[in-house]
Amino acid sequence: MGAPLATHDFVPGGLDAALEFLKRTRSELRQLRKVRIWQDKLHIIDVNKDYFEVRGIGYADTDVIPLLKNINTAFNPATIHNPADAEYKEFDTGRRRPWAEDRVM
């Protein structure tokens, strides 16, 4: 993979700025395919292997959960913070919600 199309430096307490970065730059990528999370950075990768990078946040941080949910990543919030044996954790995007999940019976 080459250089990222765009980067954002995450600062603690800057969740809104990171979500705004993802919202603004999302149109530059094609269909999102996967997310790779290191201890200190996050890559959002599309079908053409173009990607964005968010530096300063990793799988051990609590603010990573809203970022992953924002891009429809299929992951388990209960285990995302566990240490990894590999260099990074990789998850697919495109998670879908079941029909009428938001309705109360």
Secondary structure, DSSP 8 states (H G I E B T S, - for coil): ----SEEEE--TT-HHHHHHHHHHHGGGS-SEEEEEE-SSEEEEEETTS-EEEEES--TTSTTHHHHHHHTTB---TTTTTS--SSSSEEEEB-----TTTT---
